[in-house]
Structures are given as C-alpha cells and as structure tokens.
C-alpha cells in the first residue's frame, strides 16, 4: 500500500509537466522568473518596433527591472570583482555607457529618463529605506549612534582634505585647484545638493560662468562616488574574512537592526493593511520634509530622518507598524535597488562627464581623498569601540554622489541598513562642507 502511493508521486515529480516546468518558472534573474523575463524581452522589443515606448509606471517597472537585474546578475557572476560591488557598479555604469553610445533605443531612453526625472522615484525609495530601517532598529542604538558618527565623519573630512590636497599638489594640480576643484566637490554631498550650489557659489565669488565651473566640479563628484563604491565593496569582502571588524549593518556592538524583543508578540506578522499603512507613513514623513525645505530651506531627507528618529525614541509608533515599516524597507532594498540604479545610470549619470576625469593626477588625488576619508573612519571607530568597517562605509557615503551614491555604495557593501547614517554623512556633511568652503573662498578673494 505504501509503495503504490509513493511510486506515482515519484513519477509525477520526474515528469516535465508540471514539475519540470515549475523548476524553470522558479529559476529567476534577480526577482524575475525566467519565462516572464523572456516574455518581457519580447514585449519590449515589440514596443520599440512600434516606435513608441510608454513612459508610464507600468512600462517603467518592466524596463527598470529588466535592465537593473540583468546588469546586476552579470556583476554577481564575474570572478573576483563580484566581491567588490560589481553588481551595483554594473547596474549603474553599464546603462550609462549604453545610453551615451545610443546602444539603447531612443524610445527606451526617453521613457526611462522621463519616468526617473518626473516621478520622484528616487525619493520614494529613500523615504521607504530611511523610515523602515530607523523604525526597525533597536531604539537604544539610535541616540548613541547618531552622536558618535559625527566624530569619525568630522575627523575623516579634515584628514581627507589635507591628504587629498597634498597629493594633488605633489602631482602638479596645485594646492588651490586640488582643494577647491577636486577634494571639496568629492565631499560636497552629490550633484543637486553639492556640485550645483558649489558651482553657483564659486561663480559669484570668482566672477566666472557657472556652467564652466560646474563642468569642473562634476567629474570629481562622479569618480569619487565610483571609488567609494569599489572600496565599500572591498570592505564588505574584508568583513567576511574578519567578522570581528563588522556589525553587518550595525555601528556598535550589542545592538540589533530589528524590532526589540518583547515589543511584538512572537511569530506575529504584519498583515497587508499594516504594511500599506507603513508605506503611507514613510511617504507622509517625506512630504513633511519637502514642506520644511520649502519654508526653511532645510533638506527634506534630513527632516524626514529626524522625525523618524523622534518617533522611534518616543515610542510613538506601535510595534506592529514598526514591523510593517521594516517589511517595506526589506521589499525596497530587495526588489527596487537594482532597478533604481539602472534608472540612475540612464538618466542621471553622464558617461562623458565621468570619463573626463580619467587622468592620472585626478584619479590618484580622488582615490587618496576617498581612501583617507574611509581609513580615518575605520581607525577612529576602533577608538570609539564602534565597528570599523561599518563606520568606514558611512564615511564613504560622504564622498558619494548624493542620494544616488548612497544607494550604490550601500548596495555594494550589502549594508542598506546604514542609510539613515549615510544620509547624515551626505546631506549634513555635504552642507557643512559647501558652506565652510564658500566662506573660506570668499575670504581668500577679498
């Protein structure tokens, strides 16, 4: 009796339909099942042949998912460099190159660019990641972590500024050019919040065309971000070899990036309604930040970050909603990161501007600046009894390409939980860098 019930099951399991087919369906490229991937490729080709690719959210999901996960899979499968963030690098810079060479059809380029620039897709991602990671943290780590991170960040900025200027001067760039047009742009906080206001300030002080100055400060921003991505990927690999140096997304020992034990009944899983409520909460906090930026010119992501921290510290959000926010964070970090990087590569990473800085003195100066910034964070963290690798990665975000750089750096390092601290490094650190630099330059030329 037992044999007759087992043998038919075994035969069915050996047959192609449906069990063999199910194995094919379960084979994924990123998050996309292989049959759906093939079908989507054909659908996109058909739309391209019609001459018009829609720029709505439905087509954007397909284009970004196909492009992002395909490039990421290539990076993940290459020997050696897959350990230093190749997936994030490929997902960002391959589409940038393909767009520059017009390998991608113009209809796809216009569709992706329109969606990326007009949908605020990036800030939906950042708000979900920041709010979800903060509400999902151990409450006790927040205050200590937020206060402590300023020490390695400030010391790293000073030491990196000195070393980068000395290296650039030794290589013939001159102290003035090395500091103001290479080192400072790297730590200015990206393009929108860093390079643009920096070039506007330079134009007012130096009485030069803002466009020409922007063209000078943009390449170091982009190459500095690429350097930070590579080094952060290397630190992630180092952490696998030496686990005592890293908290895998935690800044200090004895803390955990999840809901505190006892606050939520064991085994309780938020329902769909709670997860949706958490998503709306994240967007609401971001919109409060946008309003504050309009009224007081304070960066929206930073305002959102501080509100989320306040809600967590005062226990204003229920444990169930905190769990919902953490699931939103996990969804975006898993399913949206590589599509977002693909969008950034196509719409916001000009390949020609990036390769313009590929001269030996520029490259060595930029590498020296970023490496010093991260190394200082690494060694200061040990003195503060923090995890050196995770602090160094946060410092790396100070040399990233704004919010887009934070995403790429933390993806390469596999530490998206550090996004709140990365935003401090990028937004606050960048704002302080730009402000102090313009004050110094104004005094220098008066």
KENU-428735 format. One line per 3 residues: number of its first residue (from 0); their letters; for each residue x, y, z of N, C-alpha, C. Coordinates in steps of 0.1 Angstrom, whole numbers. Atoms other than C-alpha are relative to their C-alpha. Layout:
N
NUM	a	X/Y/Z/X/Y/Z/X/Y/Z | ... $
# end
This chain:
446
0	xxx	8/-12/0/0/0/0/9/13/0 | -9/-11/-1/28/23/9/8/3/-13 | -8/-1/12/48/15/-22/-9/6/-12 $
3	xxx	9/-5/11/18/22/-46/-3/15/2 | 3/-14/-2/13/56/-30/12/9/-3 | -12/-8/2/49/67/-33/5/0/-14 $
6	xxx	-5/0/14/58/55/-68/-7/9/-10 | 6/-10/9/32/75/-87/5/14/3 | -5/-13/-4/44/106/-68/13/3/-6 $
9	xxx	-13/-1/5/79/99/-78/0/2/-15 | 1/-1/15/69/95/-115/-5/14/-4 | 5/-13/4/50/127/-115/11/10/2 $
12	xxx	-11/-9/-3/80/145/-99/10/0/-11 | -10/1/10/102/132/-127/-5/5/-14 | 5/-5/13/79/144/-155/2/14/-2 $
15	xxx	-2/-15/3/83/177/-173/-12/8/5 | 11/-9/-3/48/189/-168/-8/-6/12 | -4/-14/-1/41/205/-145/13/2/8 $
18	xxx	-11/-2/-10/71/197/-121/13/6/-7 | -12/-5/7/99/203/-147/-2/14/-4 | 3/-13/4/82/234/-159/0/9/12 $
21	xxx	0/-9/-12/78/247/-123/15/3/3 | -14/-3/-3/116/244/-119/5/11/-9 | -4/-11/9/120/266/-149/-6/13/4 $
24	xxx	7/-12/-5/95/291/-135/7/5/12 | -7/-5/-13/114/292/-102/14/4/-2 | -14/-5/4/147/300/-120/-2/15/-3 $
27	xxx	2/-14/1/150/337/-116/12/8/-4 | -11/-10/3/171/366/-130/-4/12/9 | 4/-9/-10/171/388/-100/-13/-4/7 $
30	xxx	13/5/-6/134/386/-89/-9/-4/-11 | 8/3/11/121/379/-124/0/-14/-4 | -1/14/5/111/343/-133/4/0/-14 $
33	xxx	-6/0/13/129/332/-164/-11/0/-11 | 10/-1/11/97/326/-186/-5/15/-1 | 5/-14/0/85/361/-176/10/9/-6 $
36	xxx	-11/-8/5/119/375/-184/0/0/-15 | 0/1/14/118/361/-219/-12/6/-6 | 13/-6/6/82/372/-225/2/15/1 $
39	xxx	-1/-14/0/90/407/-213/10/6/-10 | -10/-4/11/121/409/-236/-7/1/-13 | 7/0/13/98/401/-265/-10/12/0 $
42	xxx	9/-11/0/72/427/-254/7/13/-2 | -8/-13/1/98/455/-250/4/1/-14 | -5/-1/14/112/447/-285/-12/3/-9 $
45	xxx	11/-3/8/77/448/-299/-4/15/1 | 3/-14/-2/70/482/-283/11/9/-7 | -11/-8/6/104/495/-296/-3/0/-15 $
48	xxx	2/0/14/95/484/-331/-12/8/-5 | 11/-9/4/63/504/-330/4/14/1 | -5/-14/0/84/535/-324/-4/8/13 $
51	xxx	4/-8/-12/68/545/-290/0/-10/12 | 0/7/-12/76/531/-256/-6/8/11 | 7/-9/-10/52/544/-229/10/3/11 $
54	xxx	-8/-4/-11/67/563/-200/-8/0/13 | 9/2/-12/40/553/-175/7/-9/10 | -6/8/-11/47/534/-143/0/-15/-4 $
57	xxx	0/14/3/38/500/-158/12/-3/-9 | -12/2/9/64/502/-186/13/3/8 | -12/-3/-7/89/518/-162/4/-12/9 $
60	xxx	-3/12/-8/86/488/-138/7/-11/-8 | -5/11/9/93/464/-167/14/4/-4 | -13/-4/5/122/484/-182/11/0/11 $
63	xxx	-10/-1/-11/140/491/-149/3/-13/6 | -2/14/-6/135/456/-135/9/-8/-10 | -8/8/10/148/440/-168/14/5/0 $
66	xxx	-14/-6/1/178/464/-171/8/-2/13 | -7/0/-13/187/466/-134/4/-14/4 | -4/13/-5/186/429/-126/9/-8/-10 $
69	xxx	-9/6/10/203/418/-159/14/5/3 | -13/-5/-3/232/441/-152/6/-5/13 | -5/5/-13/234/431/-116/4/-15/0 $
72	xxx	-4/14/2/234/394/-125/13/-2/-6 | -13/0/7/263/400/-148/11/3/10 | -10/-4/-10/282/417/-120/2/-11/11 $
75	xxx	-1/11/-11/274/389/-94/7/-12/-5 | -5/12/5/287/362/-117/15/1/-4 | -14/-1/4/321/376/-125/10/-3/11 $
78	xxx	-9/4/-11/350/362/-105/8/13/5 | -8/-11/-7/370/385/-81/-8/13/2 | 6/-13/-2/352/418/-88/-14/-1/5 $
81	xxx	13/1/-6/319/404/-77/0/2/15 | -2/-2/-14/333/407/-42/1/15/4 | -2/-14/-3/338/445/-45/-11/8/-6 $
84	xxx	11/-8/4/304/456/-55/-3/1/-15 | 1/-1/15/304/447/-92/-15/1/-4 | 14/0/4/266/442/-92/-5/14/0 $
87	xxx	5/-14/-1/259/478/-81/7/8/-11 | -8/-7/10/287/491/-104/-6/-2/-14 | 6/3/13/273/473/-134/-14/5/-2 $
90	xxx	14/-4/1/237/482/-127/0/15/-2 | -1/-14/2/248/519/-127/7/5/-12 | -8/-6/10/275/524/-152/-1/-7/-14 $
93	xxx	3/6/13/267/498/-179/-11/8/-8 | 10/-7/7/234/516/-187/4/14/-3 | -5/-14/3/252/550/-185/8/-1/-13 $
96	xxx	-7/1/12/276/538/-212/-8/-3/-12 | 9/4/11/249/522/-233/-8/12/-5 | 8/-12/4/229/554/-232/9/10/-7 $
99	xxx	-10/-9/7/260/575/-242/2/-4/-14 | -3/5/13/267/552/-271/-13/-2/-9 | 13/2/7/230/551/-281/-2/-14/-4 $
102	xxx	3/14/2/230/513/-279/-14/-3/4 | 14/1/-4/197/515/-261/-8/9/-10 | 9/-7/9/169/526/-284/-4/14/6 $
105	xxx	4/-13/-5/159/563/-281/-13/0/7 | 13/1/-6/124/553/-272/1/-5/14 | -2/6/-13/136/533/-242/7/11/9 $
108	xxx	-7/-10/-7/160/561/-232/-10/11/5 | 9/-11/-3/133/588/-233/-11/-5/11 | 10/5/-9/108/565/-214/6/-1/14 $
111	xxx	-7/1/-13/133/558/-186/3/13/6 | -4/-14/-4/145/594/-184/-12/7/5 | 12/-8/-4/110/609/-182/-5/-6/13 $
114	xxx	5/5/-13/99/585/-155/9/3/12 | -10/-2/-11/131/589/-134/-1/15/4 | -1/-14/-4/131/627/-135/-13/6/5 $
117	xxx	13/-7/-3/94/634/-131/-8/-8/10 | 8/8/-9/82/606/-108/5/1/15 | -5/0/-14/104/613/-77/2/-15/5 $
120	xxx	-2/14/-3/111/575/-78/12/-1/10 | -12/1/-9/145/581/-60/-4/2/14 | 3/-4/-14/129/598/-30/-11/-9/6 $
123	xxx	8/10/-5/102/572/-27/8/-12/6 | -9/11/-5/130/546/-23/7/5/12 | -8/-5/-11/150/568/1/-9/1/12 $
126	xxx	9/-1/-11/120/575/23/-4/-13/6 | 3/14/-5/110/538/25/12/-6/7 | -12/6/-6/146/528/33/3/7/13 $
129	xxx	-4/-7/-12/152/555/59/-10/-3/11 | 11/2/-11/118/552/78/0/-14/4 | 1/14/-4/118/514/76/12/-4/8 $
132	xxx	-12/4/-8/154/510/88/0/6/14 | 0/-6/-13/150/535/116/-10/-6/9 | 11/6/-9/117/521/129/3/-15/3 $
135	xxx	-4/14/-3/132/486/126/12/-2/8 | -12/1/-8/163/494/147/-4/-2/14 | 0/-1/-14/169/488/183/0/15/4 $
138	xxx	2/-14/-4/158/520/199/13/6/7 | -12/-5/-8/189/522/222/12/3/-8 | -12/-3/8/214/523/193/-1/14/-6 $
141	xxx	2/-12/8/199/555/178/8/12/5 | -6/-12/-6/210/582/202/15/-1/0 | -15/2/0/245/568/207/6/0/-14 $
144	xxx	-6/1/13/250/560/171/0/14/-8 | 1/-13/7/238/594/158/10/10/5 | -10/-9/-6/260/613/182/14/-4/-3 $
147	xxx	-14/5/3/291/591/177/4/2/-14 | -4/0/14/290/591/139/6/13/-4 | -5/-13/4/298/628/138/15/1/2 $
150	xxx	-15/-1/-3/333/622/153/8/-6/-11 | -8/5/11/347/599/126/-3/7/-13 | 3/-8/13/329/619/99/7/13/0 $
153	xxx	-7/-13/0/344/652/110/15/-1/-1 | -15/2/0/379/639/116/4/-5/-14 | -3/5/13/378/620/83/0/11/-11 $
156	xxx	0/-11/9/368/651/64/12/9/0 | -12/-8/-2/396/671/78/13/-7/-5 | -12/7/4/423/645/73/0/-3/-15 $
159	xxx	1/3/14/410/636/38/2/13/-8 | -2/-13/6/410/673/29/15/3/-1 | -14/-2/0/446/676/39/8/-9/-9 $
162	xxx	-8/10/8/459/644/23/-3/2/-15 | 4/-2/15/439/650/-10/7/12/-6 | -6/-12/5/453/685/-13/15/-2/-2 $
165	xxx	-15/2/1/489/674/-6/3/-9/-12 | -2/9/12/486/645/-32/-2/8/-13 | 2/-8/12/471/668/-58/11/10/-3 $
168	xxx	-11/-10/1/498/694/-52/12/-7/-5 | -12/8/4/526/668/-55/-1/-5/-14 | 2/5/14/511/656/-88/-2/11/-10 $
171	xxx	0/-12/9/511/691/-103/-13/7/-2 | 12/-7/1/475/701/-99/-1/14/7 | 0/-12/-8/483/729/-75/-9/-1/12 $
174	xxx	7/1/-13/471/733/-39/-14/6/-2 | 13/-7/2/443/758/-49/-10/-9/-8 | 9/8/8/429/736/-77/-3/-13/6 $
177	xxx	3/13/-6/433/704/-58/-10/1/11 | 9/-1/-11/414/716/-28/-14/4/-4 | 13/-6/3/386/737/-43/-7/-7/-12 $
180	xxx	6/6/12/380/717/-76/1/-15/0 | 0/15/-1/388/681/-66/-4/-5/13 | 2/5/-13/388/675/-29/-14/4/5 $
183	xxx	13/-5/-5/358/697/-19/-12/-6/-7 | 11/6/7/335/685/-47/-3/-14/4 | 2/14/-4/340/649/-36/-8/-1/13 $
186	xxx	7/1/-13/327/657/-1/-11/10/1 | 10/-11/-1/301/683/-11/-14/-5/1 | 14/5/-2/271/659/-10/-7/-3/-13 $
189	xxx	6/4/12/265/649/-46/-1/11/-10 | 1/-9/11/253/668/-76/-10/11/3 | 10/-10/-3/220/686/-67/3/8/12 $
192	xxx	-2/-7/-13/229/694/-31/14/4/2 | -14/-3/-1/267/697/-37/6/7/-11 | -7/-6/11/281/704/-71/-7/12/-5 $
195	xxx	7/-12/5/254/728/-82/1/12/9 | -2/-12/-8/253/751/-52/15/4/2 | -14/-4/-1/291/749/-50/4/8/-12 $
198	xxx	-4/-7/12/295/760/-86/-7/14/-1 | 7/-13/0/269/788/-81/8/9/9 | -8/-8/-9/289/800/-51/13/4/-5 $
201	xxx	-13/-4/6/322/798/-69/-2/10/-11 | 2/-10/11/307/817/-99/-2/14/6 | 3/-13/-6/295/845/-76/13/6/6 $
204	xxx	-13/-5/-6/329/848/-58/11/2/-10 | -11/-1/9/352/842/-87/-4/8/-13 | 5/-7/12/330/861/-113/3/-7/-13 $
207	xxx	-2/9/11/332/832/-137/-13/-6/-4 | 12/7/4/305/814/-157/-3/-12/8 | 4/11/-9/286/790/-135/1/-14/-8 $
210	xxx	0/12/8/284/764/-164/14/-6/-1 | -13/5/1/321/762/-168/5/-5/13 | -4/5/-13/327/758/-131/-7/-13/4 $
213	xxx	8/13/-3/300/731/-128/7/-11/-8 | -7/10/8/318/712/-156/13/-5/6 | -13/3/-7/350/713/-135/-3/-8/13 $
216	xxx	2/7/-13/335/701/-102/-8/-13/-1 | 8/12/1/312/674/-116/8/-13/-1 | -8/12/1/338/648/-127/5/-6/13 $
219	xxx	-5/6/-13/354/645/-92/-11/-6/8 | 12/5/-7/319/640/-77/-3/-14/-5 | 4/13/5/312/611/-100/11/-11/2 $
222	xxx	-10/9/-2/346/595/-99/3/-3/15 | -1/3/-15/348/599/-61/-11/-10/4 | 11/9/-3/314/581/-59/4/-14/-4 $
225	xxx	-4/13/6/327/553/-81/11/-6/9 | -10/5/-9/358/550/-59/-5/-5/13 | 6/4/-12/337/548/-28/-8/-13/-1 $
228	xxx	7/12/2/316/521/-43/9/-12/0 | -10/10/1/346/500/-51/6/-4/14 | -7/2/-13/363/505/-17/-11/-6/10 $
231	xxx	10/5/-9/330/498/1/-3/-15/-3 | 1/15/3/326/465/-18/11/-8/5 | -12/6/-6/361/457/-8/-1/-2/15 $
234	xxx	2/2/-15/353/463/29/-10/-10/3 | 9/10/-2/323/441/26/7/-14/-1 | -8/12/1/346/413/14/9/-2/12 $
237	xxx	-8/1/-12/370/421/42/-7/-4/12 | 8/4/-11/342/418/67/-3/-15/0 | 3/15/1/335/382/55/12/-7/5 $
240	xxx	-13/6/-4/372/374/62/2/2/15 | -2/-4/-14/373/392/96/-13/5/6 | 14/-4/-5/338/392/111/1/9/12 $
243	xxx	0/-9/-12/350/409/143/1/15/-3 | -1/-14/3/355/441/124/-13/6/-5 | 13/-6/6/319/445/112/-12/-5/8 $
246	xxx	12/3/-6/285/446/127/-11/-4/-11 | 9/3/11/269/438/93/-12/9/0 | 10/-10/0/249/470/93/-3/6/13 $
249	xxx	1/-7/-13/253/479/130/13/8/2 | -11/-9/-2/276/507/141/7/-4/13 | -6/3/-13/282/494/177/-4/-14/4 $
252	xxx	3/13/-6/284/461/195/-12/0/9 | 11/1/-10/254/449/215/-13/6/-5 | 13/-6/5/227/464/192/-4/-8/-12 $
255	xxx	5/8/11/205/448/166/-10/8/-9 | 9/-8/9/188/462/135/-14/-6/-2 | 13/5/2/154/448/142/-9/5/12 $
258	xxx	9/-4/-11/124/453/165/4/-6/13 | -4/5/-12/132/450/201/-8/-12/5 | 8/12/-5/123/416/217/-10/5/11 $
261	xxx	11/-3/-10/91/417/237/-10/10/-3 | 9/-10/4/76/446/219/-11/-5/-9 | 10/6/10/57/424/194/-2/-15/4 $
264	xxx	2/14/-3/42/390/201/8/-9/-9 | -8/9/8/63/361/190/-8/-5/-12 | 6/5/11/55/350/155/-10/9/-7 $
267	xxx	9/-9/6/33/379/148/5/6/-13 | -4/-5/13/35/390/111/-10/11/-4 | 10/-10/4/20/423/99/-8/-4/-12 $
270	xxx	8/4/11/-9/419/76/2/11/-11 | -2/-8/11/-11/436/42/-4/15/3 | 5/-14/-4/-31/466/57/11/7/8 $
273	xxx	-11/-7/-8/-3/473/82/12/3/-8 | -11/-3/8/24/471/56/-3/12/-9 | 5/-11/8/4/495/34/0/13/8 $
276	xxx	0/-11/-9/0/518/64/14/5/2 | -14/-4/-3/37/518/70/6/7/-13 | -4/-7/12/43/528/33/-5/14/0 $
279	xxx	6/-13/0/19/557/36/7/9/11 | -6/-7/-11/36/567/69/14/5/-5 | -13/-4/5/70/568/52/-1/12/-10 $
282	xxx	2/-11/10/57/590/23/-4/12/7 | 5/-12/-7/39/613/48/12/7/7 | -12/-6/-7/72/619/67/9/7/-11 $
285	xxx	-7/-7/11/89/627/34/-6/13/-4 | 7/-12/4/63/652/24/1/11/11 | -3/-10/-10/67/669/58/14/6/-2 $
288	xxx	-14/-5/3/104/672/49/0/9/-12 | 1/-9/11/95/687/15/-6/13/3 | 6/-13/-4/73/713/31/10/8/8 $
291	xxx	-10/-8/-8/101/722/56/11/5/-9 | -10/-5/9/125/725/27/-5/13/-7 | 5/-12/7/102/750/10/-1/12/10 $
294	xxx	2/-11/-10/96/770/42/14/5/6 | -12/-4/-7/131/769/58/13/-4/-8 | -11/3/9/154/756/30/9/-11/7 $
297	xxx	-8/11/-7/164/725/52/-3/-13/-8 | 1/11/9/170/693/32/-12/-10/4 | 12/8/-4/138/672/31/4/-14/5 $
300	xxx	-3/13/-5/155/638/36/5/1/15 | -5/-1/-14/172/651/68/-11/3/9 | 11/-2/-8/140/664/82/-8/-13/2 $
303	xxx	7/13/-1/123/631/75/8/-9/9 | -8/9/-8/152/613/91/-2/3/15 | 1/-4/-14/150/633/124/-14/-2/5 $
306	xxx	14/3/-5/112/629/126/-1/-15/3 | 1/14/-2/115/592/122/8/-4/12 | -8/3/-12/142/591/149/-8/4/12 $
309	xxx	8/-4/-11/120/611/172/-12/-9/3 | 11/9/-2/90/588/166/5/-13/6 | -5/12/-6/112/558/174/4/2/14 $
312	xxx	-5/-2/-13/127/572/205/-11/3/10 | 11/-3/-9/94/584/220/-11/-11/-1 | 9/11/1/77/551/211/-14/4/-5 $
315	xxx	13/-6/6/50/570/191/-6/-9/-10 | 5/9/10/47/542/166/-1/-14/6 | 3/14/-6/32/508/176/10/-10/-6 $
318	xxx	-9/11/5/54/477/173/-5/-6/-13 | 5/6/13/31/463/146/3/9/-12 | -3/-9/11/35/494/125/15/1/-3 $
321	xxx	-14/0/2/72/493/131/4/-13/-8 | -3/12/8/73/457/118/-4/2/-14 | 5/-3/14/53/468/88/10/9/-7 $
324	xxx	-10/-9/6/78/496/81/13/-8/-3 | -12/8/2/107/471/84/-2/-9/-13 | 3/8/12/90/449/58/0/8/-13 $
327	xxx	-1/-10/11/86/479/35/14/2/-4 | -14/-2/2/123/485/39/6/-12/-7 | -5/12/6/131/449/31/-4/-2/-15 $
330	xxx	5/1/14/109/450/0/8/9/-9 | -7/-9/9/126/481/-14/14/-3/-2 | -14/3/1/161/470/-6/2/-12/-9 $
333	xxx	-1/13/8/155/436/-23/-5/2/-14 | 7/0/13/132/444/-52/2/13/-8 | -1/-13/7/139/481/-61/14/5/-2 $
336	xxx	-14/-6/0/176/488/-55/6/-1/-14 | -7/1/14/190/475/-89/-8/7/-11 | 7/-8/10/161/489/-110/2/15/2 $
339	xxx	-3/-14/-3/167/522/-93/14/4/-5 | -14/-2/5/205/520/-101/0/1/-15 | 1/-1/15/196/513/-137/-5/13/-5 $
342	xxx	6/-13/3/174/544/-138/10/11/2 | -10/-11/-3/202/565/-122/10/0/-11 | -11/1/10/227/552/-148/-5/6/-13 $
345	xxx	5/-5/13/205/560/-178/-3/15/1 | 6/-14/0/190/594/-166/9/10/7 | -7/-10/-9/215/609/-141/15/-2/1 $
348	xxx	-15/2/-1/250/596/-148/6/1/-14 | -5/-2/13/265/612/-179/14/-7/-2 | -13/8/1/293/588/-191/11/9/-4 $
351	xxx	-11/-9/5/313/616/-209/5/8/12 | -5/-8/-11/315/636/-177/8/-9/10 | -8/9/-8/327/606/-158/14/-3/-5 $
354	xxx	-13/4/6/355/596/-182/8/13/-1 | -8/-12/1/366/633/-184/10/1/11 | -9/-1/-11/382/629/-150/11/-11/0 $
357	xxx	-9/11/1/402/598/-161/14/4/-4 | -14/-3/1/436/614/-159/7/-4/12 | -7/6/-11/463/600/-137/0/9/13 $
360	xxx	0/-9/-13/467/631/-113/-14/1/6 | 14/-1/-6/429/634/-109/-3/-13/7 | 4/12/-6/424/597/-103/7/-3/13 $
363	xxx	-7/3/-13/452/594/-77/-4/9/11 | 5/-9/-11/440/625/-59/-13/-4/5 | 13/4/-5/405/613/-58/0/-13/8 $
366	xxx	-2/13/-8/415/578/-46/6/3/13 | -6/-3/-12/437/593/-20/-10/7/10 | 10/-7/-8/409/616/-7/-10/-10/6 $
369	xxx	11/9/-5/382/589/-5/6/-11/9 | -6/11/-9/406/562/9/4/6/14 | -4/-6/-13/418/586/36/-13/3/8 $
372	xxx	13/-3/-7/382/596/45/-5/-13/6 | 5/13/-5/373/559/49/10/-6/10 | -9/5/-9/405/549/66/0/7/14 $
375	xxx	1/-8/-13/402/577/92/-12/-5/8 | 12/5/-6/366/565/99/3/-14/6 | -3/14/-4/380/529/102/7/0/14 $
378	xxx	-8/0/-12/406/537/128/-6/8/12 | 7/-7/-11/386/563/148/-11/-9/6 | 10/9/-5/358/537/151/6/-9/10 $
381	xxx	-5/9/-10/381/514/169/3/6/13 | -2/-8/-13/390/541/194/-14/2/7 | 14/-2/-6/352/547/199/-7/-13/3 $
384	xxx	6/13/-2/345/510/202/-12/-2/-8 | 10/2/10/324/510/171/5/-10/-10 | -4/9/10/325/486/142/8/7/-11 $
387	xxx	-8/-8/10/354/499/119/-6/-1/-14 | 5/2/14/340/485/86/-12/8/-3 | 13/-7/2/305/499/90/2/15/1 $
390	xxx	-2/-14/-1/317/533/102/8/5/-13 | -8/-4/12/342/535/72/-10/1/-12 | 9/0/11/313/527/49/-9/12/1 $
393	xxx	8/-13/-2/292/556/64/9/11/-5 | -8/-10/5/322/578/58/1/1/-15 | -1/1/15/324/566/22/-12/7/-6 $
396	xxx	12/-7/5/289/580/17/2/15/0 | -3/-14/1/303/614/24/7/4/-13 | -7/-3/13/322/611/-9/-9/-6/-11 $
399	xxx	9/6/10/292/597/-27/-7/10/-8 | 8/-8/9/270/611/-55/-14/3/6 | 13/-3/-6/243/623/-31/-8/-12/3 $
402	xxx	8/12/-3/213/600/-25/2/-11/-9 | -3/11/10/221/580/-57/13/-7/4 | -12/6/-5/256/575/-44/-2/-9/12 $
405	xxx	2/8/-13/244/563/-10/-6/-13/-4 | 6/13/4/222/537/-27/10/-9/-6 | -10/9/6/251/524/-48/10/-5/9 $
408	xxx	-10/3/-10/276/525/-20/-5/-11/10 | 5/9/-10/254/507/5/-4/-13/-7 | 3/12/7/243/482/-21/13/-8/-3 $
411	xxx	-13/6/2/279/474/-30/5/-6/13 | -4/5/-14/286/470/8/-10/-10/6 | 11/8/-5/254/450/13/-4/4/14 $
414	xxx	3/-5/-13/245/473/42/-10/12/-1 | 10/-10/2/214/492/33/-6/5/13 | 5/-5/-13/205/494/70/7/13/5 $
417	xxx	-8/-12/-4/231/522/73/-5/12/-7 | 5/-12/7/210/545/51/-2/12/8 | 2/-12/-9/200/568/80/13/8/3 $
420	xxx	-13/-6/-3/236/574/89/7/5/-13 | -5/-5/13/246/577/52/-6/13/-4 | 6/-13/3/221/605/48/6/11/9 $
423	xxx	-7/-10/-8/237/623/77/14/4/-6 | -13/-2/7/271/619/60/-1/8/-12 | 2/-6/13/258/630/27/-6/14/1 $
426	xxx	7/-13/0/233/658/35/6/10/9 | -6/-9/-10/246/673/67/15/3/-3 | -14/-1/3/282/666/60/3/8/-13 $
429	xxx	-2/-7/13/279/679/24/-4/15/2 | 4/-14/-2/260/711/35/11/7/8 | -11/-7/-8/287/719/61/12/2/-9 $
432	xxx	-12/-1/8/315/712/36/-2/12/-10 | 2/-10/10/299/735/9/0/14/7 | 0/-13/-7/292/763/35/13/5/4 $
435	xxx	-13/-4/-5/326/764/51/10/3/-12 | -9/-3/12/343/762/16/-3/13/-6 | 4/-12/6/324/791/2/4/12/9 $
438	xxx	-4/-11/-9/331/812/34/16/2/-2 | -14/-1/1/368/803/31/5/7/-14 | -3/-5/14/369/811/-7/-3/15/0 $
441	xxx	3/-14/0/352/844/-2/10/9/8 | -10/-7/-8/377/855/25/13/0/-8 | -12/1/7/405/843/3/1/10/-12 $
444	xx	1/-9/11/394/865/-26/-4/14/3 | 4/-13/-4/385/896/-6/11/7/8 $
# end
